Amino acid sequence: MRLFVSEGAPGTLPVLAAAGRAQGRAQLLISTVGPEECVVPFLTRPKIPVLQLDSGNYLFSTNAICRYFFLLSGSEQDDLTNQWLEWEATELQPALSAALYYLVVQGKKGEDVLGPIRRALTHIDHSLSRRSCPFLAGETESVADIVLWGALYPLLQDPAYLPEELGALHSWFQTLSSQEPCQRAAETVLKKQGILALRPYLQKQLQPSFLEGRAVSNEPEEEELATLSEEEIAMAVTAWEKGLGSLPPLRPKQKPVLPVAGERNVLITSALPYVNNVPHLGNIIGCVLSADVFARYSRLRQWNTLYLCGTDEYGTATETKAMEEGLTPQEICDKYHVIHADIYRWFNISFDIFGRTTTSQQTEITQDIFQRLWNRGFVLQDTVEQLRCERCARFLADRFVEGVCPFCGYEEARGDQCDKCGKLINAVELKKPQCKVCRSCPVVRSSRHLFLDLPKLEDRLEEWLGKTVPGSDWTPNARFIIRSWLRDGLKPRCITRDLKWGTPVPLEGFEDKVFYVWFDATFGYISITANYTDQWEKWWKNPEQVNLYQFMAKDNVPFHGLVFPCSALGAEDNYTLVSHLIATEYLNYEDGKFSKSRGVGVFGDMAKDTGIPADIWRFYLLYIRPEGQDSAFSWTDMLLKNNSELLNNLGNFINRAGMFVSKFFGGYVPEMVLTSDDQRLLAHVSLELQHYHQLLEKVRIRDALRSILTISRYGNQYIQVNEPWKRIKGSEADRQRAGTVTGLAVNIAALLSTMLQPYMPTVSSMIAAQLQLPSPACSILPTDFLCTLPAGHQIGTVSPLFQKLENDQIENLRQRFGGGQAKVSPKPAVVEIAGPQQIQVLMDEVTKQGNIVRELKAQKADKNQVAAEVAKLLDLKKQLALAEGKPLETPKGKKKK
């Protein structure tokens, strides 16, 4: 077979990816031809790509070629796959061709590019979300996935054109992009030039004819409202009418929490933070806060849940910090353990256990695992070239030396790992090494050490990964990182260090050494549990009954997904291994990195001094959680999200619903007589609630938060359309209608209270107290929308939940935490121009709000609703003008006739 491709032709991408999957099934010659070359003799116009079969026949559509390669690899196409391929050809391609032409040829950006394609992206996202499957046609990848991925990759590789609210699409795209055939195809076509590699080809194509009049919806929820079935509505009404009586009995609290046979037992760990420093916002969202959301959700589902964490206290980092502060390592650990615990307590992290690794249980468990590995031949001895500081008269372990990274050239790489590129390093590989204690140049000396024989354990690891990862909720970045390590081949890894502060090595001839912290730190989860209960083996030697979820940032993936499993598998002691490895990308601060020494960024002990409540921090960090790519904390964006999503959307709705009950009905929930529209709202809220469950069960924490805000928007729209404040003054029928709307709205507020509990526990408790929510409704989150506040239920005193963040307040905080990055304005009256990132955020918000206003006007919506949205738009434009340093324009009113 011969495949003809052309440089920069978008259709080449999916074809090469599909060919990569079928590699080895048939001989394939790939030829590059010009875009104007007629390869197929009977076609009147050039067509690329083309597959010439051994029979002499030709396939000359991208979809047909990809189908053929999938058939070669033994994959059959079902009806759903074919439907997706038809949709791609008829709906996606015209819109995508226009978007690519606008971007690459005409140089347009932003909404001009995203506009034509937004509806198609939303359709893919909703299809993935509602089916709750990782791929378009089910649990396994199909030709439809490759065709759509290849079509979209040139555009979506730029995060600006992958809307963050489309979480299911984001996850799908990242999963496929991390696969080796897709990576090779992307490298071949785009050649590290990005989308510019397509320009020469696209410039020679005819301008695509895209129907500008086609409606592009920014509100996919409206489509769902229109497509609700009668059966879905009937089921929602039935569930609503059952009320609290349909909830299961509350699980009795037990101490200690232990697995229960026949129930879902969820063990949750958060990566152990180094004890020697104060965690910044990125550390907090990367592990403890993300894990806390899932732990709280698990408890709401009545799953038997144990959530643990603790400080990682051994190693060179602790010795270094002790030297800096003139304390002993133990004193440093005691000091910083308290600091960590206080920070997490303020952030309302609901650990069942927050322990530490400097315990006798840690020593006992680590030494036992080592002895089992040693006895089974999985530990090697070898002489290691190490750096020794002659001035300090000691071998320099990883954290006592820094220099230039041999891989990326970063000048402050540590002796064990580079913080910039993430590669693991042997200290002797560093260029221009320096002793961190005295700054002298160390020399290379030999020392005898122990190694974990990872190559000998590789087959066991591969077998375990093959059984565990498919069908699990390992994040795409975790899967990719582990695959990369395996692709490069595992190598023996040193597990001992010439230190005093650590777990002693129980082997003759190695009494003066301790275990390298990366080897035994992950055993800390086990020892912390052992400090909590002497029945710890019921959790940690019970893989058949325990689901282990481990949360971390991506730099910790190799230790949790590779080293710890290898150690546990080699120990042959039936250890519980990770079922779901949840890794985030990195959170940056504004346009740079967090740095305690330079005073850049907010650290955990500083957040409570800002005057901003912990729940607001939790909300914003979870809203920008770096799930598929790095994200950045932005003060401007935090202000926007607080004032728009919390104050104007969520807080406004819950406050109005409660106030209507208090003001119009004496504090008692009124009778509710549901109309067909009300019943449709029940079904719509139930569907969004089920979507929330689907997302959190898959640990898509950021996306599930959007479901809460979506239900709140439904509530606001419902109140706005039905105007109970007017109807209460009307006829008896109007008053009854006001009662129904108020009763249904306050029940939506009650549901939101429980849905919010994993994200904003204090706010959730405030809502529950104001509405006097019955105890079961606070502790169990059902899968359907129930009537939890029946007619006659008395609520409490209603008060606002959120406060507005002001520009001056946020600007002061930006200056305070900006270190050398911020410029202090000499005069308070002078407005400092924001950075391009903040300005872009505001421009995007203005665009989104403008679309909302235009759609409301086009639908001839209620004037009050339009006026409220226009007011939001004007406020955003004002903020944008201030950010850009422009003078504020006086709004021009219409002249009265």
C-alpha positions, 0 to 999 in steps of 0.5 A, a space after each residue: 500500500 502507498 499513502 500519499 500525503 502533503 505537507 501541512 494538509 490537515 487531513 494527514 493528521 488522523 490518517 497518520 494516527 490511524 496508520 500508526 495503530 495498524 503498524 505491522 499489519 501491512 507494508 505501507 509506503 508513505 510518499 509526500 506530494 505537492 498539494 496540487 498534484 493529482 494522485 488519483 487519475 480519475 479525479 478532476 481536482 487534486 485530493 490529499 490524502 490518498 491511499 493506493 491499495 495493493 489492488 490498485 484501487 484508491 481511497 481518497 477521503 480521510 474517513 474512508 482511509 482511517 476506516 480501512 486502517 482500523 479494519 486492518 487492526 481488527 476493529 469493527 465499526 458500529 452504528 454509533 461510530 458511523 454516525 459520528 463519522 457522518 457528523 464529522 463530515 457534514 457538520 464539523 468539517 465546514 465549521 472547522 474549515 472556517 475556523 482554521 481559515 480565519 485563524 491561519 490565513 486571515 490572522 483572526 483570533 478569539 471569538 472570531 475563530 471559536 465562534 464557528 466551531 463552538 457549537 460543534 465542540 459543545 455537542 462533543 462535550 455533551 455527548 461524552 458527558 451524558 454517556 459518561 464514557 471516555 470515548 465517543 462510541 464507548 469504553 474503547 477508542 474507535 475510528 471516530 475518535 481518531 478522525 475527530 481528534 485529528 480534525 480538531 488537533 491543529 486548533 485545540 492544541 492551543 488552550 485558548 481554543 479549548 473552552 475550560 468549561 468543556 471538561 469532558 471534551 478536554 479529558 477526551 482530547 488530552 487522553 488521545 493526544 497522549 497516545 503514541 500514534 497520535 503524538 507521532 502524527 502531530 510531530 510529523 504534520 506540525 513539525 514543532 511549528 504549531 498551527 503555522 505549519 498549515 499555512 502554506 497548504 491552506 493559503 492555496 485552498 478556496 475560502 471555505 463557505 460557512 453559513 454565517 447565519 447558522 445559530 451558534 449557541 453558547 448555552 447548550 443547556 437550552 438544547 437539553 431542555 428541548 430534548 427532555 423525554 416524557 419518561 424523564 419528566 415523569 421519573 423526575 416528578 416521581 422522585 420529587 414526590 417521594 421526598 426525604 422518605 426515599 433517602 437511605 438511613 444515615 451511616 453510623 459514625 465509627 472510630 476508627 473507620 474500617 473497611 466493611 465487607 460488601 460495601 464500597 470502601 474508599 481509601 483516599 491519600 493526599 501526597 505528603 507535603 515536605 515538612 520543611 516549607 509552607 505550602 503555597 496555593 499550588 501545593 494546596 490545590 494539587 493534593 490536599 484540597 482536591 482530595 478533600 472534595 472527593 472525600 467529602 463527596 464520598 461521605 455524602 454518597 454514604 461510602 465507607 471513607 478514610 482520608 489521610 495525609 501527613 507531613 513527609 519529615 525525613 531526608 535532606 530537605 529537613 536537614 538543610 532547613 534545620 541547618 538554616 534555622 539553627 535547629 535539630 531536624 526533629 525540632 524543625 519537624 515539630 515546628 512545621 508539622 504544626 504550621 501545616 496542620 494549622 493551614 489545612 485546618 483553616 482551609 477546612 480540610 476534612 482529614 480523618 488522620 493528619 499524621 507524620 512519618 517520623 514514627 516507629 511504625 514508619 521504621 517498622 513497616 519500611 524495614 519489613 518491606 525492604 527485608 522482603 524485597 532483599 530476601 526475594 532478590 529485588 535489591 542490588 548492591 553497587 558502588 556509586 560515584 557521589 559528590 563529597 564536600 571536602 570543606 564540610 567533610 561529608 557526602 552530599 545527598 540530593 538536597 545538599 547540592 544544586 547546579 545546572 540541569 544536564 537536560 534543560 539547562 535550568 540553573 537551580 536544579 537539585 541533586 535529585 530532580 529538576 523543578 523545571 523539566 521534571 527529570 530525575 537526576 543523579 547528583 554527579 550529572 549536574 553541571 557546575 555543582 555547588 554545596 548548598 551549605 558552604 557553596 564550595 565545589 564538591 568532588 566525586 568520590 565512591 560510596 557503596 549503596 543499595 538499589 531497587 532492581 526495577 528492571 526485574 520487577 518490570 513485568 509484574 508492574 506491566 501486568 498490574 498496570 494492564 489490569 488496573 489502568 483500563 477502565 480506571 480514573 487515572 488522569 491522562 497525564 498520569 497514564 502518559 508519564 508512566 508510559 514514558 518511563 516504561 517506554 524508556 526502560 526501567 533502570 535500577 534506582 538507588 534507595 539509600 543515602 549517606 545521611 543520619 536523618 531518615 529510616 535506618 537501613 537494617 543490613 550489615 555494612 549499611 548501618 551508617 546509611 538511611 533509606 532515600 526518602 523517595 523510596 520510603 515516603 510513600 510507605 508513610 501512608 501505611 504507617 500513618 494509618 498504623 498510627 491511627 489504628 492497629 487494624 491498619 492491614 484491613 485497609 492496606 492489605 485488602 486489595 479485593 475490598 478497598 478502592 485506593 484513590 491517590 491525589 498529587 501533582 504530576 511530579 509525584 506520579 513516578 513514585 506513586 504509579 511506578 516505584 511504590 507499586 514495584 516495591 509492594 509487588 516485590 514484597 509479595 504481601 498482598 498490599 493494596 495498590 492505587 486504583 485511581 491515580 489523580 494528578 494535576 498539572 501545575 498552578 502558577 501565580 499570575 505570570 510567574 511561579 510562587 517564590 517564598 524567598 522573593 515574596 511572590 504568591 500567596 502561601 497557606 499561612 498568608 491566605 487567612 490574613 487577606 480577609 477573604 474567607 477560606 471558602 472563597 479561596 477553596 471555590 476559586 482554586 477549584 474553579 481554576 484547578 489545573 486538570 488538563 494543563 497548567 493554570 494560573 492564579 489571577 487576582 483579577 479573575 478571582 475578583 470576577 469569579 467571586 462577583 459574578 459566579 458567587 455573588 450575582 449567580 449563586 448567592 443572589 439566587 439562594 438569598 432571593 429564594 429564602 427571602 421570598 419565603 420569609 417576606 411573602 409567606 411568613 417564613 413557611 414554605 408554601 404549597 406547590 402545585 406544579 405545572 408542566 413547565 415546573 415538571 420540566 424544570 424538575 427533570 432538568 435539575 435532576 439531569 444536571 444533578 446526575 451529571 454532577 454525580 457522573 463527573 465526581 465519580 470520575 474525579 472531574 472536580 472542576 467540571 462538577 463545580 460548573 454543574 452547581 453554577 448551572 443549576 443556580 442559573 436555572 433557578 435565577 432564570 426560573 424566578 426571573 421569568 415567573 416574577 413571584 414578587 409581582 404575582 403575590 400582589 395579584 389574584 388568588 391564582 397568581 398568589 398560588 403561582 407565586 407560592 409554587 415558584 417560591 417553594 420550588 426555588 427554595 428546594 433548589 437552594 436546599 439541593 445546592 446547599 448539599 451539592 456545595 458541601 464538598 467545595 464550600 463546606 462553611 457556605 453549605 452549613 450557612 445555607 443549611 442553617 438558614 433554611 433549617 435543612 433536615 439532618 438527612 438532607 445535609 448528610 446524604 446527596 441523592 441521585 435525583 432532585 427531591 422535595 426536601 422542604 415540603 409545604 409548611 416547613 419553617 425556615 430560619 433567618 436569611 442573610 447574604 452569603 457572599 461579599 463583593 470584592 472591590 478593585 482597590 482591595 484586590 489591587 492592594 493584595 496584588 501589590 502585597 504578594 507580587 514581590 519584585 513583579 509588582 510596581 507600586 503606583 506613586 499616587 493612589 489616583 493613578 490606575 496601574 495597567 494590568 498585565 496582558 493575561 488579566 486584560 485577556 481574561 476581562 476581554 473574554 468575560 466581556 465577550 461572553 457577557 455580550 453574547 448573553 445580552 444579545 441572545 436575551 434581546 433576540 429572544 425578547 426576554 423580560 426587560 428586567 432580566 435584560 437590564 440586569 445582564 446589561 448592568 453586568 456587561 457595563 460593569 465588566 467593560 468598566 473593569 476592562 477600561 481600568 485594567 487597560 488604563 483607559 479613561 472611563 466613558 460616560 454612558 450615553 443614555 437615550 434621549 426622551 422623545 
